[in-house]
Amino acid sequence: MVDKIHKSFLDATRNVFNLMLNIPEISDRPAEDFKCDNEVDIAIGIVGDLQGEVIYRFPVPTSLNIVSIISGMQFEEVDTFVTSAIAEIANIISGHVITALADNQTKLDILPPVQKDNLEEDKKYDLTTSCCIATTIGEICLEIRLNRAA
């Protein structure tokens, strides 16, 4: 199940980046060596047969590059517009994943994106996976943390 979820997020990110940002090539690698001091963290809650969240970690340079492509404007720092645009990208990717997993009889839905300032590290999850996705405009790290519904 973890492999299926991991692949769904990778495929959805590839599709969204290709369609919205004209970035057809992405690759993934383990997230253990992801180091970033300044990032925009967006959490998308997942409810249904699985419950938890996916945390999207966008380093600031990657965030600014994404928003520049989408808007056609240059940004020097993260503001509410940049954060909102990054949250919407995370929301779209998550929506694609939920649709893909629904084909496998898994009933899921997503909650609106929220910016995360501190991450709950103590909570236990049954299904966890993470990866870094490399693109021509920077990296993104995804941390997927889910429990089966009781």
One Martini backbone bead per residue (centre of mass of N, CA, C, O) as a GRO file, in nm:
protein
  150
    1MET     BB    1   0.057   0.063  -0.020
    2VAL     BB    2   0.294   0.260  -0.002
    3ASP     BB    3   0.382   0.234  -0.299
    4LYS     BB    4   0.115   0.339  -0.420
    5ILE     BB    5   0.124   0.616  -0.287
    6HIS     BB    6   0.396   0.709  -0.387
    7LYS     BB    7   0.332   0.682  -0.691
    8SER     BB    8   0.089   0.876  -0.694
    9PHE     BB    9   0.250   1.131  -0.613
   10LEU     BB   10   0.455   1.125  -0.841
   11ASP     BB   11   0.256   1.128  -1.082
   12ALA     BB   12   0.104   1.387  -1.002
   13THR     BB   13   0.345   1.575  -1.006
   14ARG     BB   14   0.423   1.529  -1.297
   15ASN     BB   15   0.154   1.626  -1.423
   16VAL     BB   16   0.137   1.910  -1.299
   17PHE     BB   17   0.415   2.015  -1.396
   18ASN     BB   18   0.358   1.976  -1.694
   19LEU     BB   19   0.088   2.142  -1.723
   20MET     BB   20   0.156   2.414  -1.542
   21LEU     BB   21   0.502   2.437  -1.593
   22ASN     BB   22   0.653   2.281  -1.819
   23ILE     BB   23   0.764   2.006  -1.651
   24PRO     BB   24   0.848   1.685  -1.752
   25GLU     BB   25   1.103   1.648  -1.558
   26ILE     BB   26   1.130   1.408  -1.297
   27SER     BB   27   1.273   1.315  -0.979
   28ASP     BB   28   1.356   1.069  -0.731
   29ARG     BB   29   1.434   1.059  -0.374
   30PRO     BB   30   1.533   1.031  -0.084
   31ALA     BB   31   1.472   1.236   0.216
   32GLU     BB   32   1.714   1.218   0.419
   33ASP     BB   33   1.896   1.455   0.249
   34PHE     BB   34   1.706   1.685   0.321
   35LYS     BB   35   1.805   2.033   0.307
   36CYS     BB   36   1.635   2.310   0.480
   37ASP     BB   37   1.597   2.638   0.621
   38ASN     BB   38   1.393   2.758   0.385
   39GLU     BB   39   1.039   2.707   0.390
   40VAL     BB   40   0.734   2.582   0.251
   41ASP     BB   41   0.472   2.449   0.448
   42ILE     BB   42   0.228   2.207   0.337
   43ALA     BB   43  -0.092   2.086   0.444
   44ILE     BB   44  -0.279   1.784   0.371
   45GLY     BB   45  -0.562   1.648   0.449
   46ILE     BB   46  -0.672   1.309   0.523
   47VAL     BB   47  -0.978   1.132   0.451
   48GLY     BB   48  -1.112   0.810   0.546
   49ASP     BB   49  -0.963   0.513   0.503
   50LEU     BB   50  -0.753   0.737   0.537
   51GLN     BB   51  -0.548   0.912   0.789
   52GLY     BB   52  -0.399   1.247   0.760
   53GLU     BB   53  -0.094   1.356   0.590
   54VAL     BB   54   0.062   1.594   0.371
   55ILE     BB   55   0.391   1.720   0.329
   56TYR     BB   56   0.500   2.015   0.175
   57ARG     BB   57   0.839   2.099   0.077
   58PHE     BB   58   0.929   2.431  -0.013
   59PRO     BB   59   1.167   2.591  -0.113
   60VAL     BB   60   1.196   2.914  -0.171
   61PRO     BB   61   1.314   2.906  -0.461
   62THR     BB   62   1.097   2.714  -0.569
   63SER     BB   63   0.852   2.885  -0.504
   64LEU     BB   64   0.933   3.133  -0.676
   65ASN     BB   65   0.949   2.980  -0.945
   66ILE     BB   66   0.660   2.880  -0.961
   67VAL     BB   67   0.517   3.160  -0.941
   68SER     BB   68   0.651   3.283  -1.188
   69ILE     BB   69   0.531   3.090  -1.394
   70ILE     BB   70   0.228   3.128  -1.329
   71SER     BB   71   0.228   3.467  -1.328
   72GLY     BB   72   0.484   3.630  -1.466
   73MET     BB   73   0.625   3.704  -1.195
   74GLN     BB   74   0.841   3.853  -0.971
   75PHE     BB   75   0.993   3.724  -0.666
   76GLU     BB   76   1.177   3.785  -0.353
   77GLU     BB   77   0.941   3.682  -0.157
   78VAL     BB   78   0.745   3.550   0.083
   79ASP     BB   79   0.400   3.566   0.056
   80THR     BB   80   0.065   3.528   0.036
   81PHE     BB   81   0.066   3.463  -0.265
   82VAL     BB   82   0.278   3.241  -0.264
   83THR     BB   83   0.147   3.059  -0.054
   84SER     BB   84  -0.119   3.019  -0.207
   85ALA     BB   85   0.002   2.893  -0.466
   86ILE     BB   86   0.141   2.653  -0.327
   87ALA     BB   87  -0.113   2.538  -0.198
   88GLU     BB   88  -0.255   2.480  -0.470
   89ILE     BB   89  -0.055   2.278  -0.580
   90ALA     BB   90  -0.090   2.075  -0.348
   91ASN     BB   91  -0.395   2.037  -0.394
   92ILE     BB   92  -0.382   1.927  -0.684
   93ILE     BB   93  -0.206   1.685  -0.632
   94SER     BB   94  -0.392   1.555  -0.419
   95GLY     BB   95  -0.639   1.524  -0.604
   96HIS     BB   96  -0.502   1.326  -0.799
   97VAL     BB   97  -0.449   1.106  -0.592
   98ILE     BB   98  -0.738   1.051  -0.500
   99THR     BB   99  -0.835   0.966  -0.780
  100ALA     BB  100  -0.638   0.728  -0.821
  101LEU     BB  101  -0.722   0.569  -0.557
  102ALA     BB  102  -1.029   0.534  -0.627
  103ASP     BB  103  -0.980   0.309  -0.845
  104ASN     BB  104  -0.906   0.113  -0.574
  105GLN     BB  105  -1.147   0.147  -0.354
  106THR     BB  106  -1.055   0.411  -0.218
  107LYS     BB  107  -1.177   0.627   0.035
  108LEU     BB  108  -1.119   0.977  -0.026
  109ASP     BB  109  -1.014   1.296   0.114
  110ILE     BB  110  -0.965   1.647   0.128
  111LEU     BB  111  -0.823   1.916   0.278
  112PRO     BB  112  -0.740   2.210   0.326
  113PRO     BB  113  -0.482   2.401   0.307
  114VAL     BB  114  -0.191   2.441   0.528
  115GLN     BB  115   0.028   2.610   0.707
  116LYS     BB  116   0.337   2.499   0.842
  117ASP     BB  117   0.543   2.553   1.132
  118ASN     BB  118   0.482   2.282   1.293
  119LEU     BB  119   0.567   1.947   1.341
  120GLU     BB  120   0.439   1.635   1.410
  121GLU     BB  121   0.655   1.385   1.547
  122ASP     BB  122   0.502   1.193   1.772
  123LYS     BB  123   0.315   1.075   1.589
  124LYS     BB  124   0.165   0.781   1.484
  125TYR     BB  125   0.216   0.581   1.183
  126ASP     BB  126   0.148   0.324   0.958
  127LEU     BB  127   0.189   0.516   0.697
  128THR     BB  128   0.511   0.585   0.552
  129THR     BB  129   0.647   0.844   0.335
  130SER     BB  130   0.930   0.969   0.139
  131CYS     BB  131   1.037   1.246  -0.081
  132CYS     BB  132   1.228   1.374  -0.347
  133ILE     BB  133   1.180   1.628  -0.593
  134ALA     BB  134   1.330   1.683  -0.902
  135THR     BB  135   1.391   1.986  -1.079
  136THR     BB  136   1.472   2.263  -1.275
  137ILE     BB  137   1.354   2.458  -1.012
  138GLY     BB  138   1.375   2.229  -0.795
  139GLU     BB  139   1.282   2.112  -0.482
  140ILE     BB  140   1.073   1.855  -0.326
  141CYS     BB  141   0.911   1.755  -0.026
  142LEU     BB  142   0.756   1.449   0.085
  143GLU     BB  143   0.522   1.372   0.359
  144ILE     BB  144   0.366   1.068   0.439
  145ARG     BB  145   0.085   1.042   0.685
  146LEU     BB  146  -0.084   0.737   0.785
  147ASN     BB  147  -0.402   0.595   0.876
  148ARG     BB  148  -0.620   0.371   0.943
  149ALA     BB  149  -0.936   0.342   0.975
  150ALA     BB  150  -1.148   0.244   1.248
   0.00000   0.00000   0.00000
